[in-house]
Amino acid sequence: MKIKYFLMALLFLPVLAFADEKGREIMGKSDALKEPETRKGISVMVVIKGDKRELKEFEMVSKKYGKKTRSRSTFLKPTRIEFLSFSEPGQDSHQWIKLSGGTVRKIASSDKGGSFVGSHFYYEDMQDRDIDDYEYKYLGEEDVNGEPCYKVESVKKKGTKVYVKTVVYIRKSDYFMIKAEFFENKGHTKTLEADKIEVIDGIITARKITMSRTDGKGKTIIYIKKVEYDKPVSDQFLKKESL
């Protein structure tokens, strides 16, 4: 019996290796899409919980430093909150939040699964991701809202893991991700969808992003009202000391 199962495992090895290789290839093409060096924009966040809706307006600025990224979100309505994030490949991100009262708090790695400003996004969702931090498996093809997509599973190789895995849907037409399913220890908990997709200054941009809970406990929608790419961004503005 042991020999039989060993032979079966050998037979499946090439299939699994191909799945991993194809998944990595697809994600590599998605990762290679044109990205701006800087980004500045105004967005509206709508947090929906039952019959309650809360609107938050914020300005977001980000800048790349090679493979590192720094971003800062300044909430303008209804309260003044600042959020700063430093992302670097192979390492957990560093994040700080400045509350409306002026207190600055560092987000601990153990808190990355906490709610970001009362929304359905986690702090983990608010950081840049590097393709080399994950392992991939090709799961086949599936249509999303009539768009033929590649379906790829990703698992973080090291560092803090809020999600045990993520399944992403990459458009075959341009390798842009339009959907992601997030899995925690208790299973599939959240789904992200990108809509109202435009090309702005050569950058494929989703003007509407929705994060929904699979347990029916609401969703958060982000509408991008205005966005500018590759405009000057002050390095001083993206330093922790500027909070």
C-alpha distance (Angstrom), angle and dihedral (degrees) to the residues before:
residue distance angle dihedral
M1 . . .
K2 3.79 . .
I3 3.82 91.4 .
K4 3.80 90.6 49.8
Y5 3.81 93.3 53.4
F6 3.80 91.2 43.9
L7 3.82 90.8 54.4
M8 3.82 90.4 48.0
A9 3.79 89.4 52.9
L10 3.80 90.8 51.0
L11 3.79 90.6 50.9
F12 3.81 91.8 53.4
L13 3.81 96.3 45.4
P14 3.84 95.5 83.9
V15 3.81 90.5 49.4
L16 3.81 92.8 51.3
A17 3.80 92.0 45.2
F18 3.80 90.3 51.7
A19 3.80 91.0 48.9
D20 3.81 90.9 52.4
E21 3.80 92.7 45.9
K22 3.82 94.4 47.9
G23 3.80 91.9 45.5
R24 3.82 90.7 52.4
E25 3.81 90.8 46.9
I26 3.82 92.7 52.9
M27 3.80 92.7 47.3
G28 3.80 89.5 47.1
K29 3.80 90.7 56.9
S30 3.80 90.6 47.3
D31 3.80 90.5 49.0
A32 3.82 90.1 50.2
L33 3.83 93.2 61.5
K34 3.78 112.5 120.2
E35 3.80 113.0 -84.0
P36 3.80 130.2 -173.8
E37 3.78 122.7 -116.2
T38 3.80 89.1 -137.0
R39 3.79 135.2 19.7
K40 3.81 130.7 -165.4
G41 3.78 124.2 177.9
I42 3.79 151.0 144.2
S43 3.80 118.9 -125.9
V44 3.80 138.9 177.8
M45 3.79 119.4 -139.8
V46 3.80 118.6 -156.7
V47 3.82 114.0 -164.4
I48 3.81 112.2 -163.2
K49 3.80 119.6 -167.1
G50 3.79 113.9 164.5
D51 3.81 108.4 -54.0
K52 3.80 92.5 -18.2
R53 3.81 123.8 98.4
E54 3.78 124.3 -174.1
L55 3.80 122.8 -170.7
K56 3.78 121.9 -152.1
E57 3.80 125.1 179.9
F58 3.78 120.8 -157.9
E59 3.78 143.6 170.1
M60 3.81 118.1 -134.2
V61 3.81 126.4 -161.9
S62 3.79 125.1 179.6
K63 3.80 137.5 172.4
K64 3.79 134.6 -172.8
Y65 3.79 122.6 -132.4
G66 3.79 100.7 -169.9
K67 3.81 103.6 -65.0
K68 3.80 92.1 -16.5
T69 3.81 121.3 91.6
R70 3.79 131.9 -160.3
S71 3.79 121.6 -168.2
R72 3.78 135.4 176.6
S73 3.79 128.2 -165.7
T74 3.79 120.0 -163.3
F75 3.80 115.1 -165.7
L76 3.80 111.3 -146.1
K77 3.83 100.7 178.6
P78 2.99 140.1 71.5
T79 3.83 93.0 -6.7
R80 3.79 133.4 4.0
I81 3.82 109.6 -108.0
E82 3.81 127.8 157.8
F83 3.79 125.4 -155.1
L84 3.81 124.6 -170.7
S85 3.81 125.7 -172.5
F86 3.82 132.2 -175.9
S87 3.82 115.1 -166.3
E88 3.80 125.3 -170.4
P89 3.82 128.9 173.1
G90 3.81 114.3 -101.9
Q91 3.80 94.0 14.5
D92 3.79 137.5 84.7
S93 3.79 111.8 -101.5
H94 3.80 122.3 -106.0
Q95 3.80 113.1 -129.9
W96 3.80 135.4 179.3
I97 3.80 132.1 -176.0
K98 3.79 125.8 -158.8
L99 3.79 111.9 -155.8
S100 3.80 123.5 -143.9
G101 3.81 89.1 -102.0
G102 3.81 90.6 60.6
T103 3.82 99.4 -104.6
V104 3.82 114.2 139.3
R105 3.81 116.6 -151.2
K106 3.80 129.3 -177.3
I107 3.80 114.1 -132.8
A108 3.81 107.9 -124.7
S109 3.82 119.7 -138.7
S110 3.81 88.3 -114.6
D111 3.83 89.1 58.8
K112 3.82 96.7 53.9
G113 3.82 88.4 103.3
G114 3.80 91.2 58.4
S115 3.80 124.3 110.4
F116 3.81 114.7 -87.5
V117 3.84 107.4 -128.6
G118 3.81 91.1 -29.7
S119 3.82 94.4 -55.3
H120 3.82 132.4 121.3
F121 3.80 90.2 -103.4
Y122 3.79 118.0 96.1
Y123 3.79 124.0 -139.4
E124 3.81 84.0 -110.8
D125 3.82 88.5 63.2
M126 3.79 92.3 56.1
Q127 3.79 97.3 66.6
D128 3.78 133.2 85.8
R129 3.81 116.1 -104.2
D130 3.80 127.5 -142.7
I131 3.79 118.8 -146.7
D132 3.82 92.7 -136.5
D133 3.82 92.5 59.8
Y134 3.82 90.9 71.6
E135 3.78 142.5 60.3
Y136 3.81 118.0 -137.3
K137 3.78 140.2 -150.8
Y138 3.79 125.7 -170.4
L139 3.82 110.1 -130.1
G140 3.81 100.5 -178.8
E141 3.81 133.7 -104.4
E142 3.80 132.0 -47.8
D143 3.81 136.5 168.2
V144 3.81 119.0 -116.2
N145 3.80 114.0 -165.3
G146 3.80 89.0 -23.1
E147 3.82 93.8 -48.6
P148 3.85 116.3 121.0
C149 3.81 107.1 -127.0
Y150 3.78 141.4 -178.8
K151 3.81 112.5 -123.4
V152 3.82 115.5 -142.7
E153 3.80 132.1 175.1
S154 3.81 118.6 -145.0
V155 3.81 129.1 -167.0
K156 3.79 123.6 -173.7
K157 3.81 111.2 -118.5
K158 3.80 98.9 -151.9
G159 3.78 144.1 -8.2
T160 3.80 128.9 49.0
K161 3.82 111.7 -12.7
V162 3.80 115.9 -161.5
Y163 3.80 88.6 162.3
V164 3.80 122.4 47.6
K165 3.81 87.8 -153.8
T166 3.79 143.5 -15.8
V167 3.80 127.4 -144.7
V168 3.79 112.8 -153.5
Y169 3.80 131.7 -168.0
I170 3.81 114.9 -144.3
R171 3.80 119.9 -166.2
K172 3.79 111.1 -117.9
S173 3.80 90.9 -146.7
D174 3.81 97.3 63.1
Y175 3.86 108.5 -6.1
F176 3.81 92.5 -111.5
M177 3.81 115.8 148.2
I178 3.81 111.2 -121.4
K179 3.80 101.5 168.2
A180 3.80 139.9 24.9
E181 3.80 131.0 -175.2
F182 3.80 116.2 -155.0
F183 3.79 122.4 -151.2
E184 3.80 126.0 -162.8
N185 3.81 127.6 178.9
K186 3.81 89.4 -77.8
G187 3.81 92.6 53.1
H188 3.81 135.1 -105.9
T189 3.80 104.3 2.3
K190 3.81 107.8 159.9
T191 3.80 141.2 22.2
L192 3.79 126.8 -158.0
E193 3.81 121.5 -158.5
A194 3.81 129.1 -172.5
D195 3.83 118.4 -150.6
K196 3.80 141.8 165.4
I197 3.79 90.0 44.6
E198 3.82 117.7 -168.1
V199 3.80 137.6 168.1
I200 3.82 109.3 -120.4
D201 3.81 117.5 -177.8
G202 3.79 88.8 -20.6
I203 3.84 92.7 -51.7
I204 3.82 118.6 118.1
T205 3.80 103.4 -129.5
A206 3.81 132.5 -173.1
R207 3.81 108.2 -147.4
K208 3.82 92.0 -168.9
I209 3.83 125.9 44.4
T210 3.81 122.3 -179.5
M211 3.80 126.6 -167.6
S212 3.82 111.6 -168.6
R213 3.80 131.4 -173.7
T214 3.80 113.5 -129.2
D215 3.82 90.7 -147.3
G216 3.80 90.5 65.4
K217 3.82 94.1 -109.9
G218 3.77 94.3 133.3
K219 3.77 139.7 -88.2
T220 3.78 141.7 -112.4
I221 3.79 123.2 -133.2
I222 3.81 123.8 -163.1
Y223 3.80 117.3 -160.3
I224 3.80 116.0 -166.5
K225 3.81 105.7 -142.5
K226 3.79 97.2 177.4
V227 3.80 134.5 5.4
E228 3.81 134.5 177.2
Y229 3.78 127.1 -172.8
D230 3.81 132.1 -151.5
K231 3.80 95.5 7.1
P232 3.84 120.1 143.2
V233 3.82 113.6 -79.8
S234 3.80 122.4 -171.8
D235 3.81 115.2 -120.5
Q236 3.82 88.7 -149.6
F237 3.82 90.6 59.8
L238 3.82 89.5 58.8
K239 3.80 96.1 52.2
K240 3.81 122.7 104.9
E241 3.82 89.9 -126.8
S242 3.83 89.5 63.4
L243 3.81 94.0 64.6
